[in-house]
Each structure stands twice: as structure tokens, then as C-alpha cells.
Amino acid sequence: MLHVEREGALVQGGTATKTPLEEQELTAPVQQQPSRAVAPSEAPHRRRGMEAYEPRGIVMPPRLRIGQPMTSGITEGMFLNENTGEEIKEIRVVFLTQRPSRVLFDDDGNWLCRSNDGHFPSATTDGEIAPNCAVCPYSKWGEDGTPPKCKEYWNFLAIDTQTKKPLMLQVHGVSMRPADAFMQNVMLWDVDLFRVAVTVSLELQEKKNRRYYQLRFTDLNMMDEEEAADYEALYTELVERGGLMSAMTTAPTSSKDIPVDEEVPF
């Protein structure tokens, strides 16, 4: 397993959550201009030896997994790129889009209902459980604080600002709150999501005899128009034309397909 401490991945400065929005410096990064991102349509159509290959379905980006205390195969508190095997402590990304999804499993780990948009059921195994997710009893928290049986996910399509490669980050549980705070900041700025670069890392939480890692979003920075245009091209290619997010939000059919880092916590 490759364990890498990245250089040049951070933009120095305070976190967005500690500084009032109106006091934040909304300027372009001062570091050296990165290499231009290239949308797939601008790249060579086929590399040599790949001329006859046609992908079967949409080519999915690698997922960024989280090393929780009970996760095997990943160092605790680190991210793992599933494709490269690279472990990283933090990553500077630009999110192209975010889509919600939900899935309900029975006690044996088989899915009963799933939603590819987080609002309405996409498919069920035994008839309709509820007309929509908002009124479904399995989407509700218990009065004693018991988490909903139906698990909610936020699926982010991200671009690594260092490699310019796409990644998938799936957010759930306690990490939903910091992810929501990040999205609210972008909303207050009233800009496209791909105009904002952010550093994503993991922060250790120790509560009620439990140890787990929660996502942390820091060093938000609005890009200038020239740099943002590269990510806009990728948004158009991957999201608007490629239909990538539709495939990314398709819920798993078994709880056994969900890595343990997504089961902890809550």
C-alpha cells in the first residue's frame, strides 16, 4: 500500500467555519497556477492498443474511502484511493456536483427500498413502503436518538486539484453536518460549486467511549474565472453530457457491498 504525504496540496489560511463569511478573502489562490485540466473530449480519442476497446457502461471514478478505527486495509485517519492504493491525510479538491441517495436494508443485509435522488423511491422489492422519503417511517430518527433504518448518503463528484483526476466521495452519518456547512457557505457566496476549492481531511472524534473520524472541510477559496473555466469544462463533460452522477447515485443491492468505513459511525 502506498502511503503518501502530499506536497503543495494546502492553501495556507484559516478555515471557513472559524471566519465570518463576509470577512473571508474571496481571491484566487496565490500558489503557482496548476496545469490546465483537460476534459475527456479534448484528450486523444484512443491511446495505442486501446483503439478497439469500447467501455461497457459508464467508466466510474475511484472512490475515496475513509480509514475508521474498525476499517481493515486502511490506516486509521487516512483516505484511500481505491484505484491507486495511495493513502493520503488530506486532499485539495473541487467538487463538480453533489447528489443525495438513500437505501433501506433488512436484517439480513438485503435491500428493501432505494432512492437514487434521496426524495422518491427508485425501486422496492415488496411493494411501495411510502410515496416519498420525507414521510417514510424508516427515514425518521427515533425519539430515543436511534438513527433511521434508511441510510442517507451524499455523493460528491470531485476533481483532485493536484492530479486533475475525478474521484467519488460518499458522505453519510456524522459527516453530513460539516458537509452541509460547506455547501451552505458555497450557497451564500452564490457561485457554481466548481468555483470553490476546498481541503478535505479527517478529524478524530471521541465521544461516549467511541472513536471515529469525521470529515473536515477547510481553506475554502473561490477561484478566478480562468481557473474555474477548466472545471466548468469538466462539469459539462462529466455531469451534463456524461450522466456520471446518475450512475454514481445508484444504491447498492446488499449491505455487504458497503465497506465497513461507511458503516461507522451511525
matplotlib code that plots the C-alpha trace (Angstrom):
import matplotlib.pyplot as plt

x = [0.0, 1.4, 1.4, 2.0, 2.2, 1.2, 3.2, 1.6, -2.0, -2.9, -3.5, -2.5, -5.1, -7.9, -10.9, -14.2, -16.0, -13.9, -14.2, -17.4, -18.3, -18.2, -14.7, -13.2, -10.8, -12.5, -9.5, -7.7, -5.1, -1.6, 0.2, 1.6, -1.0, -1.7, -1.6, -4.8, -7.5, -8.4, -12.0, -12.2, -13.5, -10.2, -8.0, -6.8, -9.7, -7.7, -4.2, -2.3, -3.5, -6.9, -8.3, -10.9, -12.0, -15.5, -16.4, -19.3, -21.3, -20.1, -16.5, -16.7, -14.1, -12.3, -13.9, -12.1, -12.5, -12.1, -9.9, -12.1, -10.8, -12.5, -11.7, -9.3, -6.8, -6.6, -4.5, -6.8, -7.5, -6.4, -8.1, -7.5, -7.8, -9.3, -7.6, -4.1, -3.8, -2.5, -3.2, -3.4, -4.1, -5.8, -6.7, -7.4, -10.4, -13.0, -16.5, -18.3, -21.7, -23.5, -26.4, -28.3, -29.3, -30.9, -31.1, -33.0, -31.8, -33.5, -31.9, -30.1, -28.5, -30.7, -32.1, -35.8, -36.1, -33.7, -33.8, -31.4, -32.3, -32.9, -36.6, -38.6, -38.2, -36.5, -37.2, -38.6, -38.6, -42.0, -44.3, -44.4, -43.3, -44.0, -44.8, -41.7, -38.7, -39.9, -43.0, -41.4, -41.2, -37.8, -36.3, -37.1, -34.9, -36.3, -37.4, -34.5, -32.0, -31.9, -30.7, -33.0, -33.0, -32.9, -29.4, -28.9, -25.8, -24.5, -22.5, -19.8, -18.0, -14.7, -11.6, -8.2, -6.6, -3.1, -3.7, -6.8, -8.4, -12.0, -12.9, -16.0, -16.6, -19.6, -20.7, -23.1, -23.7, -22.0, -20.0, -23.3, -23.2, -19.7, -20.6, -23.8, -21.9, -19.6, -22.5, -24.2, -21.1, -21.0, -24.7, -24.1, -21.3, -23.9, -21.4, -21.3, -20.0, -17.0, -15.8, -14.7, -11.6, -11.5, -9.3, -10.9, -9.4, -10.4, -10.8, -10.8, -13.9, -14.0, -17.5, -19.3, -16.5, -16.5, -13.7, -14.3, -13.2, -15.4, -14.9, -13.5, -13.8, -11.2, -9.5, -12.3, -11.1, -13.0, -11.1, -10.8, -12.7, -9.8, -9.0, -12.7, -13.3, -11.3, -13.5, -16.6, -15.5, -15.2, -18.6, -20.1, -18.3, -18.9, -22.1, -24.3, -23.2, -21.8, -24.5, -21.9, -23.8, -26.8, -24.7, -22.8, -26.1, -27.4, -27.7, -26.0, -28.2, -26.7, -25.3, -22.4, -21.4, -20.9, -17.3, -17.1, -15.8, -19.3, -21.0, -19.2, -20.4, -24.2]
y = [0.0, 3.4, 5.9, 9.5, 12.8, 15.3, 18.4, 21.6, 20.3, 23.0, 26.7, 28.4, 30.2, 29.8, 27.6, 28.8, 27.7, 29.9, 33.1, 35.0, 34.7, 38.4, 38.7, 35.9, 36.8, 35.7, 35.9, 33.5, 31.2, 32.7, 29.4, 28.7, 28.2, 24.4, 22.7, 23.0, 20.4, 18.6, 17.4, 13.9, 15.3, 17.2, 14.3, 11.8, 9.5, 6.3, 5.5, 2.9, -0.6, 0.8, 1.6, -1.2, -1.0, 0.2, 0.7, -1.4, 1.3, 4.4, 4.4, 5.1, 7.2, 5.7, 6.1, 7.8, 5.5, 6.5, 4.7, 4.3, 2.5, -0.7, -0.5, -3.2, -2.4, 1.4, 3.3, 4.9, 8.5, 8.3, 8.4, 5.5, 5.9, 2.6, 2.6, 3.6, 2.2, 5.6, 6.7, 10.5, 12.5, 15.4, 16.3, 19.6, 19.2, 21.0, 19.4, 19.3, 18.3, 16.6, 14.2, 12.5, 8.9, 6.5, 2.8, 0.6, -2.9, -5.7, -7.5, -9.9, -7.1, -7.3, -4.1, -3.4, 0.1, 2.5, 6.1, 7.5, 11.1, 11.0, 12.1, 9.4, 5.6, 4.3, 0.7, -1.7, -5.4, -5.9, -3.1, 0.6, 1.4, 5.1, 7.5, 9.6, 9.6, 12.6, 10.7, 7.2, 6.0, 4.4, 7.8, 9.2, 9.4, 7.6, 9.6, 7.9, 9.1, 5.9, 6.6, 6.0, 2.5, 4.0, 5.3, 8.7, 9.4, 12.5, 11.5, 14.1, 14.0, 15.7, 16.7, 16.4, 19.8, 18.2, 15.3, 16.7, 13.2, 12.6, 11.0, 10.0, 10.9, 9.4, 11.3, 10.0, 9.9, 12.5, 13.8, 15.1, 18.2, 19.5, 18.7, 20.7, 23.6, 23.6, 23.6, 26.4, 28.6, 28.0, 28.9, 32.1, 33.0, 32.5, 30.8, 27.5, 24.6, 24.2, 27.7, 26.7, 24.8, 23.2, 21.0, 17.8, 15.9, 13.7, 14.8, 12.4, 12.4, 10.7, 10.6, 8.2, 5.6, 5.7, 6.8, 7.7, 10.1, 12.9, 14.8, 18.3, 21.0, 23.8, 26.6, 27.4, 29.6, 31.0, 30.5, 33.2, 32.8, 31.4, 28.6, 27.9, 27.6, 24.4, 22.8, 24.1, 22.2, 19.0, 19.6, 19.9, 16.8, 14.5, 15.7, 17.4, 15.2, 12.1, 11.2, 10.2, 11.2, 9.2, 6.1, 7.1, 7.5, 4.1, 2.4, -0.9, -4.0, -5.5, -4.1, -6.5, -4.3, -1.3, -1.2, -1.1, 2.5, 3.6, 1.7, 3.6, 5.7, 5.7]
z = [0.0, -1.0, 1.9, 0.6, 2.3, -0.4, -1.0, -2.2, -1.5, 1.0, 0.6, 3.8, 5.8, 8.3, 8.0, 6.6, 9.7, 12.0, 10.0, 9.2, 5.6, 4.9, 6.3, 4.2, 1.4, -1.8, -4.1, -6.4, -4.8, -4.6, -5.3, -8.7, -11.4, -11.8, -15.1, -17.1, -16.6, -19.8, -20.4, -21.9, -25.3, -25.6, -24.9, -27.6, -28.5, -28.0, -26.8, -28.8, -28.1, -27.0, -30.4, -30.5, -26.8, -26.1, -22.4, -21.2, -19.4, -17.7, -16.5, -12.8, -11.0, -8.0, -4.6, -1.7, 1.3, 4.9, 7.4, 10.6, 13.7, 12.6, 8.9, 7.6, 4.9, 5.5, 8.0, 10.6, 9.9, 6.3, 2.9, 0.5, -3.3, -4.3, -7.7, -6.9, -3.3, -2.3, 1.3, 1.9, 5.0, 3.3, -0.3, -2.1, -4.4, -6.5, -6.2, -9.5, -8.1, -5.2, -5.3, -2.5, -2.3, 0.3, 0.8, 3.3, 4.2, 6.1, 9.0, 6.6, 4.6, 1.6, 0.2, 0.5, -0.9, -2.5, -3.8, -6.4, -5.7, -1.9, -2.3, -4.0, -4.1, -7.3, -6.7, -4.0, -3.5, -2.0, -3.0, -2.0, 1.5, 1.3, -1.5, -0.7, 1.6, 3.7, 5.0, 5.2, 8.8, 8.1, 7.3, 10.8, 13.9, 16.9, 20.0, 21.9, 19.3, 17.3, 13.8, 10.8, 9.4, 5.9, 5.3, 3.7, 1.5, -0.2, -3.3, -4.4, -7.7, -7.1, -9.0, -7.3, -7.9, -8.0, -10.4, -12.2, -11.9, -10.8, -7.5, -5.7, -2.1, -0.3, 2.8, 5.5, 9.2, 11.4, 8.4, 6.9, 9.2, 8.1, 4.5, 4.9, 6.4, 3.4, 1.0, 2.8, 2.5, -1.2, -1.4, 0.5, -2.0, -4.8, -7.1, -9.0, -6.9, -9.2, -8.5, -5.0, -4.0, -0.5, 1.5, 2.8, 5.8, 8.7, 12.3, 15.2, 17.4, 20.8, 22.4, 24.7, 24.6, 20.7, 18.4, 14.8, 12.1, 10.8, 7.5, 7.8, 5.1, 5.4, 3.5, 1.1, -1.8, -4.7, -8.0, -10.6, -13.9, -15.9, -13.5, -12.9, -16.6, -16.6, -14.0, -15.8, -18.9, -16.7, -15.3, -18.7, -19.9, -16.9, -15.4, -18.1, -21.0, -19.4, -17.0, -14.5, -11.4, -12.3, -12.2, -9.0, -7.0, -7.8, -4.4, -3.5, -3.5, -0.4, 2.8, 2.2, -0.7, 1.6, 3.0, 6.8, 6.8, 5.6, 8.4, 11.1, 12.7, 12.7]

ax = plt.figure().add_subplot(projection="3d")
ax.plot(x, y, z, "-o")
ax.set_aspect("equal")
plt.show()
